Amino acid sequence: MGSSKSRLSRSAWVDAAAVALRTVGPAAVSVEPLARSLGATKGSFYWHFSNRDELLRAALEAWESADTVGIIAAIDDSASSSMDKVRRLIAIVLGTGTGRGELEMLFGADHPEVKAVVGRVTKARIGYIEKLLGDSGFSPAIAKRRALLAYSVYLGQAQLEFGAPEVLPKTAASRRALENEFMDILIGS
């Protein structure tokens, strides 16, 4: 009875759920489809989790950790000045794409835990941009407004990636031009 299917780790389930969350959204964090994709049984799932909400909570924590806390840490480690950090953040946000799953979380969180994590992530992201702009010399009021505008651009970019990807820049040079234009708008007087 000790097949490899029954020994699937909790982290394997969380990793698979986090991928589903990022690519499709919270609805994709479902036991049976994940079990099939992992080549596991539902019994393996219930060995590690009491229910689907526990797995969803773990997947949301993994998303928050990797896509917010991890990106902030990577930017802080990779750039010295606040303006360099802003540039790096813009390059990441405009250059990598968000995926449908994040868009589903950001624009329609009706599950209480999804809504809570999305709220925390949104506040952390806007707060980080605000801090960088404040550290760059902007007044607190201007840094707050521009951080909100920058995050709004991110949300618009996510919507375009999903709904009208053909309008977005296709080449590295055109993406860099968009990044530079956005940077000029964000930090201009």
GROMACS elastic network, one bead per residue, 0.5 to 0.9 nm:
[ bonds ]
;  ai    aj funct       b0    kb
    1     6     6  0.81004   500
    2     5     6  0.80366   500
    2     6     6  0.63423   500
    2     7     6  0.72757   500
    3     6     6  0.55249   500
    3     7     6  0.68057   500
    4     7     6  0.50843   500
    4     8     6  0.65430   500
    4    40     6  0.83268   500
    5     8     6  0.56505   500
    5    38     6  0.83390   500
    5    39     6  0.65277   500
    5    41     6  0.66161   500
    5    44     6  0.70074   500
    6     9     6  0.87558   500
    6    40     6  0.68368   500
    6    41     6  0.70452   500
    6    43     6  0.73202   500
    6    44     6  0.50967   500
    6    45     6  0.87573   500
    6    47     6  0.84886   500
    7    40     6  0.88398   500
    7    44     6  0.70550   500
    8    11     6  0.84404   500
    8    12     6  0.65865   500
    8    13     6  0.76143   500
    8    38     6  0.84704   500
    8    40     6  0.71786   500
    8    44     6  0.65923   500
    8    45     6  0.83743   500
    9    12     6  0.52073   500
    9    13     6  0.67011   500
    9    14     6  0.88508   500
    9    44     6  0.84702   500
    9    48     6  0.77876   500
   10    13     6  0.52168   500
   10    14     6  0.62796   500
   10    15     6  0.86287   500
   10    44     6  0.89556   500
   10    45     6  0.79954   500
   10    47     6  0.85507   500
   10    48     6  0.56600   500
   10    49     6  0.80664   500
   11    15     6  0.58949   500
   11    16     6  0.84346   500
   12    15     6  0.51056   500
   12    16     6  0.61504   500
   12    17     6  0.85150   500
   12    38     6  0.82227   500
   13    16     6  0.52066   500
   13    17     6  0.60799   500
   13    18     6  0.85358   500
   13    34     6  0.77084   500
   13    35     6  0.83172   500
   13    38     6  0.79313   500
   13    45     6  0.74136   500
   13    48     6  0.85875   500
   13    55     6  0.77992   500
   13    59     6  0.88321   500
   14    17     6  0.50095   500
   14    18     6  0.59761   500
   14    19     6  0.85774   500
   14    55     6  0.66128   500
   14    56     6  0.83078   500
   14    58     6  0.62190   500
   14    59     6  0.54881   500
   14    62     6  0.76408   500
   15    18     6  0.50786   500
   15    19     6  0.62748   500
   15    20     6  0.86860   500
   15    59     6  0.72093   500
   15    62     6  0.78604   500
   16    19     6  0.51795   500
   16    20     6  0.62948   500
   16    21     6  0.85911   500
   16    29     6  0.86132   500
   16    34     6  0.68559   500
   16    37     6  0.82785   500
   16    38     6  0.76638   500
   16    59     6  0.84033   500
   17    20     6  0.50130   500
   17    21     6  0.60017   500
   17    22     6  0.86041   500
   17    26     6  0.89445   500
   17    28     6  0.77566   500
   17    29     6  0.54178   500
   17    30     6  0.79881   500
   17    31     6  0.89657   500
   17    34     6  0.70674   500
   17    55     6  0.72755   500
   17    56     6  0.72081   500
   17    58     6  0.83637   500
   17    59     6  0.55872   500
   17    60     6  0.88313   500
   18    22     6  0.61214   500
   18    23     6  0.85368   500
   18    29     6  0.79525   500
   18    56     6  0.82972   500
   18    58     6  0.81676   500
   18    60     6  0.69896   500
   18    61     6  0.87824   500
   18    62     6  0.64822   500
   18    63     6  0.62926   500
   19    22     6  0.51688   500
   19    23     6  0.60472   500
   19    24     6  0.82944   500
   19    59     6  0.83634   500
   19    63     6  0.87709   500
   19   101     6  0.87347   500
   20    23     6  0.52419   500
   20    24     6  0.56087   500
   20    25     6  0.64892   500
   20    26     6  0.76752   500
   20    27     6  0.86309   500
   20    28     6  0.55237   500
   20    29     6  0.60881   500
   20    30     6  0.89253   500
   20    34     6  0.83307   500
   20    59     6  0.88631   500
   20   101     6  0.73953   500
   21    24     6  0.56619   500
   21    26     6  0.52093   500
   21    27     6  0.77188   500
   21    28     6  0.62454   500
   21    29     6  0.62550   500
   21    56     6  0.84053   500
   21    59     6  0.70918   500
   21    60     6  0.77350   500
   21    63     6  0.80236   500
   21   100     6  0.88407   500
   21   101     6  0.53260   500
   21   102     6  0.73272   500
   21   104     6  0.88836   500
   21   105     6  0.84132   500
   22    25     6  0.59283   500
   22    26     6  0.83264   500
   22    63     6  0.75360   500
   22    98     6  0.80159   500
   22    99     6  0.62180   500
   22   100     6  0.67666   500
   22   102     6  0.54533   500
   22   103     6  0.85896   500
   22   104     6  0.88488   500
   22   105     6  0.87865   500
   23    28     6  0.85722   500
   23    98     6  0.87928   500
   23    99     6  0.55581   500
   23   100     6  0.53342   500
   23   102     6  0.73778   500
   24    27     6  0.74552   500
   24    28     6  0.59508   500
   24    29     6  0.87961   500
   24    99     6  0.78067   500
   24   100     6  0.54908   500
   24   102     6  0.79148   500
   24   103     6  0.87951   500
   24   104     6  0.73855   500
   25    28     6  0.57034   500
   25    29     6  0.75162   500
   25   100     6  0.67914   500
   25   102     6  0.64583   500
   25   103     6  0.76728   500
   25   104     6  0.53144   500
   25   105     6  0.62230   500
   26    29     6  0.55505   500
   26    30     6  0.85281   500
   26    56     6  0.73706   500
   26    60     6  0.87560   500
   26   101     6  0.71481   500
   26   102     6  0.89145   500
   26   104     6  0.74476   500
   26   105     6  0.68425   500
   26   109     6  0.84804   500
   26   111     6  0.85922   500
   26   114     6  0.76571   500
   27    30     6  0.68101   500
   28    31     6  0.89178   500
   28    33     6  0.80280   500
   28    34     6  0.83313   500
   28   101     6  0.87525   500
   29    33     6  0.82367   500
   29    34     6  0.72496   500
   29    52     6  0.75737   500
   29    53     6  0.89430   500
   29    55     6  0.76510   500
   29    56     6  0.62648   500
   29    59     6  0.82253   500
   30    33     6  0.60059   500
   30    34     6  0.61883   500
   30    35     6  0.85669   500
   30    52     6  0.67321   500
   30    55     6  0.87954   500
   30    56     6  0.85440   500
   31    34     6  0.53021   500
   31    35     6  0.59455   500
   31    36     6  0.86452   500
   31    42     6  0.68377   500
   31    45     6  0.72460   500
   31    51     6  0.87359   500
   31    52     6  0.66201   500
   31    55     6  0.87178   500
   32    35     6  0.50333   500
   32    36     6  0.62327   500
   32    37     6  0.86869   500
   32    41     6  0.80853   500
   32    42     6  0.66585   500
   33    36     6  0.50952   500
   33    37     6  0.62141   500
   33    38     6  0.86060   500
   34    37     6  0.50390   500
   34    38     6  0.60729   500
   34    39     6  0.84036   500
   34    40     6  0.82118   500
   35    38     6  0.51159   500
   35    39     6  0.59033   500
   35    41     6  0.56335   500
   35    42     6  0.62443   500
   35    44     6  0.82240   500
   35    45     6  0.74519   500
   36    39     6  0.50062   500
   36    40     6  0.61668   500
   36    41     6  0.75162   500
   37    40     6  0.77121   500
   38    41     6  0.85830   500
   40    43     6  0.81343   500
   40    44     6  0.63993   500
   40    45     6  0.79471   500
   41    44     6  0.52519   500
   41    45     6  0.68497   500
   42    46     6  0.63584   500
   42    47     6  0.86858   500
   43    46     6  0.50680   500
   43    47     6  0.61892   500
   43    48     6  0.89946   500
   44    47     6  0.51189   500
   44    48     6  0.69715   500
   44    49     6  0.88732   500
   45    48     6  0.55815   500
   45    49     6  0.60102   500
   45    50     6  0.82899   500
   45    51     6  0.85313   500
   45    55     6  0.89745   500
   46    50     6  0.57716   500
   46    51     6  0.71728   500
   47    50     6  0.78143   500
   48    55     6  0.88995   500
   49    52     6  0.74266   500
   49    53     6  0.88002   500
   49    54     6  0.61635   500
   49    55     6  0.64739   500
   50    53     6  0.83414   500
   50    54     6  0.66523   500
   50    55     6  0.84354   500
   51    54     6  0.55833   500
   51    55     6  0.69248   500
   51    56     6  0.89931   500
   52    55     6  0.51643   500
   52    56     6  0.61448   500
   52    57     6  0.85918   500
   53    57     6  0.59886   500
   53    58     6  0.85449   500
   53   113     6  0.85458   500
   54    57     6  0.50935   500
   54    58     6  0.63222   500
   54    59     6  0.86946   500
   55    58     6  0.50652   500
   55    59     6  0.61349   500
   55    60     6  0.85660   500
   56    59     6  0.50134   500
   56    60     6  0.60614   500
   56    61     6  0.85262   500
   56   113     6  0.84152   500
   56   114     6  0.83602   500
   57    60     6  0.51315   500
   57    61     6  0.62027   500
   57    62     6  0.86697   500
   57   113     6  0.69470   500
   57   114     6  0.79626   500
   57   117     6  0.89437   500
   58    61     6  0.50668   500
   58    62     6  0.62219   500
   58    63     6  0.86742   500
   59    62     6  0.50047   500
   59    63     6  0.61752   500
   59    64     6  0.86062   500
   60    64     6  0.60843   500
   60    65     6  0.84453   500
   60   113     6  0.84197   500
   60   114     6  0.71803   500
   60   117     6  0.69148   500
   60   118     6  0.87826   500
   61    64     6  0.50860   500
   61    65     6  0.59899   500
   61    66     6  0.85412   500
   61   117     6  0.78281   500
   62    65     6  0.50749   500
   62    66     6  0.60505   500
   62    67     6  0.82231   500
   63    66     6  0.53144   500
   63    67     6  0.55679   500
   63    68     6  0.76389   500
   64    67     6  0.54751   500
   64    68     6  0.53420   500
   64    69     6  0.64987   500
   64    70     6  0.82655   500
   64   117     6  0.74356   500
   64   118     6  0.84236   500
   64   120     6  0.86767   500
   64   121     6  0.64811   500
   65    68     6  0.58481   500
   65    70     6  0.57647   500
   65    71     6  0.85655   500
   66    69     6  0.60411   500
   66    71     6  0.67049   500
   67    70     6  0.59273   500
   67    71     6  0.57768   500
   67    72     6  0.84357   500
   67   121     6  0.89443   500
   68    71     6  0.52635   500
   68    72     6  0.60643   500
   68    73     6  0.85273   500
   68   121     6  0.66593   500
   68   124     6  0.76130   500
   68   125     6  0.68722   500
   69    72     6  0.52729   500
   69    73     6  0.61772   500
   69    74     6  0.86405   500
   69   121     6  0.87517   500
   69   124     6  0.84460   500
   69   125     6  0.89214   500
   70    73     6  0.51099   500
   70    74     6  0.60782   500
   70    75     6  0.85853   500
   71    74     6  0.50195   500
   71    75     6  0.61006   500
   71    76     6  0.84932   500
   71    89     6  0.83550   500
   71    92     6  0.87733   500
   72    75     6  0.51736   500
   72    76     6  0.60948   500
   72    77     6  0.85587   500
   72    89     6  0.83304   500
   72   125     6  0.83703   500
   72   128     6  0.77086   500
   73    76     6  0.50548   500
   73    77     6  0.60889   500
   73    78     6  0.85491   500
   74    77     6  0.50750   500
   74    78     6  0.60083   500
   74    79     6  0.87397   500
   75    78     6  0.50755   500
   75    79     6  0.61906   500
   75    84     6  0.89499   500
   75    85     6  0.59371   500
   75    86     6  0.86503   500
   75    88     6  0.66226   500
   75    89     6  0.68741   500
   76    79     6  0.59732   500
   76    80     6  0.74971   500
   76    82     6  0.88494   500
   76    85     6  0.67667   500
   77    80     6  0.78142   500
   78    84     6  0.88919   500
   78    85     6  0.78015   500
   78    88     6  0.83803   500
   79    82     6  0.77577   500
   79    83     6  0.87357   500
   79    84     6  0.56556   500
   79    85     6  0.54595   500
   79    88     6  0.76321   500
   80    83     6  0.84879   500
   80    84     6  0.65530   500
   80    85     6  0.71525   500
   81    84     6  0.51249   500
   81    85     6  0.63253   500
   81    86     6  0.87362   500
   81   132     6  0.89981   500
   81   135     6  0.88380   500
   81   136     6  0.81080   500
   82    86     6  0.62355   500
   82    87     6  0.86695   500
   82   131     6  0.87679   500
   82   132     6  0.53089   500
   82   133     6  0.71666   500
   82   134     6  0.87586   500
   82   135     6  0.61773   500
   82   136     6  0.56376   500
   83    87     6  0.61815   500
   83    88     6  0.85603   500
   83   132     6  0.73055   500
   83   133     6  0.76838   500
   83   135     6  0.86375   500
   83   136     6  0.63614   500
   83   187     6  0.87752   500
   84    87     6  0.50353   500
   84    88     6  0.61238   500
   84    89     6  0.85679   500
   85    88     6  0.50127   500
   85    89     6  0.60792   500
   85    90     6  0.85763   500
   85   132     6  0.73206   500
   86    89     6  0.51001   500
   86    90     6  0.61912   500
   86    91     6  0.86094   500
   86   129     6  0.73387   500
   86   132     6  0.66939   500
   86   133     6  0.77799   500
   86   183     6  0.80375   500
   87    90     6  0.51775   500
   87    91     6  0.61844   500
   87    92     6  0.86797   500
   87   179     6  0.79862   500
   87   180     6  0.83630   500
   87   183     6  0.68976   500
   88    91     6  0.50852   500
   88    92     6  0.62250   500
   88    93     6  0.86319   500
   89    92     6  0.51278   500
   89    93     6  0.60728   500
   89    94     6  0.84572   500
   89   129     6  0.86874   500
   90    93     6  0.51164   500
   90    94     6  0.58332   500
   90    95     6  0.78549   500
   90   150     6  0.89104   500
   90   154     6  0.89527   500
   90   179     6  0.63458   500
   90   180     6  0.88591   500
   90   182     6  0.80027   500
   90   183     6  0.74924   500
   91    94     6  0.54180   500
   91    95     6  0.54159   500
   91    96     6  0.79997   500
   91   175     6  0.86080   500
   91   176     6  0.77458   500
   91   179     6  0.62599   500
   92    95     6  0.51386   500
   92    96     6  0.56980   500
   92    97     6  0.81743   500
   93    96     6  0.59871   500
   93    97     6  0.65546   500
   93    98     6  0.77764   500
   93   154     6  0.67887   500
   93   157     6  0.85535   500
   94    97     6  0.65359   500
   94   154     6  0.74696   500
   94   157     6  0.72091   500
   94   175     6  0.75123   500
   94   176     6  0.89651   500
   94   178     6  0.81861   500
   94   179     6  0.68226   500
   95   172     6  0.87344   500
   95   175     6  0.69341   500
   95   176     6  0.84925   500
   95   179     6  0.84360   500
   97   157     6  0.79890   500
   97   158     6  0.68313   500
   97   161     6  0.70006   500
   98   101     6  0.78512   500
   98   102     6  0.61044   500
   98   103     6  0.71072   500
   98   154     6  0.89532   500
   98   157     6  0.84802   500
   98   158     6  0.58542   500
   98   161     6  0.78388   500
   98   162     6  0.89130   500
   99   102     6  0.58281   500
   99   103     6  0.66727   500
   99   104     6  0.89614   500
   99   158     6  0.74267   500
   99   161     6  0.77647   500
   99   162     6  0.74496   500
  100   103     6  0.50515   500
  100   104     6  0.61563   500
  100   105     6  0.87183   500
  100   158     6  0.80825   500
  100   159     6  0.88063   500
  100   161     6  0.84074   500
  100   162     6  0.63474   500
  101   104     6  0.50375   500
  101   105     6  0.63151   500
  101   106     6  0.86301   500
  102   106     6  0.60140   500
  102   107     6  0.84898   500
  102   158     6  0.83798   500
  103   106     6  0.50327   500
  103   107     6  0.59244   500
  103   108     6  0.81686   500
  103   155     6  0.79804   500
  103   158     6  0.64076   500
  103   159     6  0.70611   500
  103   162     6  0.80430   500
  104   107     6  0.54786   500
  104   108     6  0.57770   500
  104   109     6  0.72682   500
  105   108     6  0.57438   500
  105   109     6  0.52269   500
  105   110     6  0.87602   500
  105   114     6  0.68900   500
  105   115     6  0.77606   500
  105   118     6  0.68316   500
  106   109     6  0.64576   500
  106   115     6  0.84052   500
  106   118     6  0.64439   500
  106   119     6  0.88174   500
  106   122     6  0.86747   500
  106   155     6  0.81409   500
  107   155     6  0.89403   500
  108   111     6  0.88350   500
  108   115     6  0.84313   500
  109   112     6  0.75586   500
  109   113     6  0.86090   500
  109   114     6  0.57266   500
  109   116     6  0.87620   500
  109   118     6  0.76507   500
  110   113     6  0.86206   500
  110   114     6  0.71727   500
  110   115     6  0.63913   500
  111   114     6  0.52593   500
  111   115     6  0.60519   500
  111   116     6  0.86270   500
  112   115     6  0.50747   500
  112   116     6  0.61376   500
  112   117     6  0.87315   500
  113   116     6  0.50465   500
  113   117     6  0.62230   500
  113   118     6  0.84712   500
  114   117     6  0.52954   500
  114   118     6  0.59900   500
  114   119     6  0.84255   500
  115   118     6  0.51307   500
  115   119     6  0.60127   500
  115   120     6  0.86064   500
  116   119     6  0.51090   500
  116   120     6  0.62511   500
  116   121     6  0.86509   500
  117   120     6  0.50010   500
  117   121     6  0.60136   500
  117   122     6  0.84174   500
  118   121     6  0.50557   500
  118   122     6  0.59472   500
  118   123     6  0.85037   500
  119   122     6  0.51621   500
  119   123     6  0.61712   500
  119   124     6  0.85589   500
  120   123     6  0.52360   500
  120   124     6  0.61069   500
  120   125     6  0.85975   500
  121   124     6  0.50703   500
  121   125     6  0.60555   500
  121   126     6  0.85417   500
  122   125     6  0.52085   500
  122   126     6  0.61053   500
  122   127     6  0.82825   500
  122   151     6  0.83511   500
  123   126     6  0.52729   500
  123   127     6  0.57661   500
  123   128     6  0.84083   500
  124   128     6  0.60130   500
  124   129     6  0.86870   500
  125   128     6  0.51474   500
  125   129     6  0.64024   500
  125   130     6  0.85956   500
  125   147     6  0.87198   500
  125   151     6  0.77088   500
  126   129     6  0.52160   500
  126   130     6  0.60803   500
  126   131     6  0.85852   500
  126   144     6  0.80727   500
  126   147     6  0.55451   500
  126   148     6  0.61629   500
  126   150     6  0.80815   500
  126   151     6  0.63576   500
  127   131     6  0.60753   500
  127   132     6  0.86395   500
  127   144     6  0.79962   500
  127   147     6  0.74402   500
  127   148     6  0.89138   500
  128   131     6  0.50591   500
  128   132     6  0.62438   500
  128   133     6  0.86400   500
  128   147     6  0.82455   500
  129   132     6  0.51299   500
  129   133     6  0.61823   500
  129   134     6  0.84965   500
  129   143     6  0.78931   500
  129   144     6  0.83197   500
  129   146     6  0.83249   500
  129   147     6  0.52343   500
  129   148     6  0.84079   500
  129   150     6  0.78851   500
  129   151     6  0.83589   500
  130   133     6  0.51820   500
  130   134     6  0.60218   500
  130   135     6  0.84835   500
  130   140     6  0.78390   500
  130   142     6  0.87141   500
  130   144     6  0.53048   500
  130   145     6  0.82028   500
  130   146     6  0.73991   500
  130   147     6  0.50026   500
  130   148     6  0.80980   500
  131   135     6  0.59605   500
  131   136     6  0.84518   500
  131   140     6  0.86871   500
  131   143     6  0.74476   500
  131   144     6  0.85222   500
  131   147     6  0.86880   500
  132   135     6  0.50312   500
  132   136     6  0.61692   500
  132   137     6  0.89179   500
  132   143     6  0.82126   500
  133   137     6  0.66326   500
  133   138     6  0.57396   500
  133   139     6  0.83584   500
  133   140     6  0.84923   500
  133   142     6  0.84502   500
  133   143     6  0.52492   500
  133   144     6  0.83297   500
  133   146     6  0.80842   500
  133   147     6  0.76382   500
  133   187     6  0.80457   500
  134   137     6  0.52887   500
  134   139     6  0.61622   500
  134   140     6  0.60676   500
  134   142     6  0.83426   500
  134   143     6  0.55510   500
  134   144     6  0.84124   500
  135   138     6  0.72453   500
  137   140     6  0.89601   500
  137   143     6  0.87136   500
  138   141     6  0.80583   500
  138   142     6  0.60843   500
  138   143     6  0.55592   500
  138   187     6  0.87139   500
  139   142     6  0.53223   500
  139   143     6  0.59616   500
  139   144     6  0.84764   500
  140   143     6  0.50831   500
  140   144     6  0.60311   500
  140   145     6  0.86641   500
  141   144     6  0.52043   500
  141   145     6  0.63290   500
  141   146     6  0.86726   500
  142   145     6  0.51600   500
  142   146     6  0.60175   500
  142   147     6  0.83496   500
  143   146     6  0.52490   500
  143   147     6  0.59142   500
  143   148     6  0.85554   500
  144   147     6  0.51817   500
  144   148     6  0.62992   500
  144   149     6  0.87141   500
  145   148     6  0.52107   500
  145   149     6  0.62721   500
  145   150     6  0.86481   500
  146   150     6  0.59499   500
  146   151     6  0.85089   500
  146   186     6  0.64944   500
  146   187     6  0.83684   500
  147   150     6  0.50019   500
  147   151     6  0.62033   500
  147   152     6  0.85241   500
  147   186     6  0.85011   500
  148   151     6  0.51955   500
  148   152     6  0.61697   500
  148   153     6  0.87325   500
  149   153     6  0.62897   500
  149   154     6  0.87195   500
  149   186     6  0.82862   500
  150   153     6  0.50972   500
  150   154     6  0.64407   500
  150   155     6  0.88846   500
  150   182     6  0.86855   500
  150   186     6  0.71451   500
  151   155     6  0.63403   500
  151   156     6  0.86189   500
  152   155     6  0.50743   500
  152   156     6  0.61890   500
  152   157     6  0.85375   500
  153   157     6  0.60283   500
  153   158     6  0.85524   500
  154   157     6  0.50116   500
  154   158     6  0.62145   500
  154   159     6  0.87073   500
  155   158     6  0.50206   500
  155   159     6  0.62834   500
  155   160     6  0.86897   500
  156   159     6  0.50672   500
  156   160     6  0.62078   500
  156   161     6  0.86168   500
  157   160     6  0.50904   500
  157   161     6  0.61370   500
  157   162     6  0.87029   500
  157   168     6  0.85597   500
  158   161     6  0.51321   500
  158   162     6  0.64168   500
  158   163     6  0.85857   500
  159   162     6  0.52630   500
  159   163     6  0.58110   500
  159   164     6  0.76635   500
  159   165     6  0.87772   500
  160   163     6  0.51109   500
  160   165     6  0.55841   500
  160   166     6  0.84641   500
  160   167     6  0.75113   500
  160   168     6  0.73615   500
  161   164     6  0.59971   500
  161   166     6  0.82450   500
  161   167     6  0.86418   500
  161   168     6  0.74175   500
  162   165     6  0.62473   500
  163   166     6  0.89267   500
  164   167     6  0.60246   500
  164   168     6  0.77887   500
  165   168     6  0.55504   500
  165   169     6  0.87201   500
  166   169     6  0.79793   500
  166   170     6  0.82870   500
  167   170     6  0.87206   500
  168   175     6  0.82988   500
  169   172     6  0.79621   500
  169   173     6  0.85669   500
  169   174     6  0.54410   500
  169   175     6  0.54770   500
  169   178     6  0.78438   500
  170   173     6  0.85081   500
  170   174     6  0.67423   500
  170   175     6  0.70733   500
  171   174     6  0.52461   500
  171   175     6  0.62123   500
  171   176     6  0.86136   500
  172   175     6  0.50812   500
  172   176     6  0.61267   500
  172   177     6  0.85990   500
  173   176     6  0.51131   500
  173   177     6  0.62013   500
  173   178     6  0.87139   500
  174   178     6  0.62708   500
  174   179     6  0.86411   500
  175   178     6  0.50773   500
  175   179     6  0.61937   500
  175   180     6  0.86351   500
  176   180     6  0.60818   500
  176   181     6  0.85029   500
  177   180     6  0.50944   500
  177   181     6  0.61014   500
  177   182     6  0.85566   500
  178   181     6  0.50701   500
  178   182     6  0.61031   500
  178   183     6  0.85101   500
  179   182     6  0.51633   500
  179   183     6  0.61043   500
  179   184     6  0.86370   500
  180   184     6  0.61539   500
  180   185     6  0.86312   500
  181   184     6  0.51016   500
  181   185     6  0.62886   500
  181   186     6  0.86146   500
  182   185     6  0.50493   500
  182   186     6  0.60053   500
  182   187     6  0.85961   500
  183   186     6  0.50133   500
  183   187     6  0.60515   500
  183   188     6  0.79426   500
  184   187     6  0.55312   500
  184   188     6  0.53848   500
  185   188     6  0.52951   500
  185   189     6  0.84035   500
  186   189     6  0.86203   500
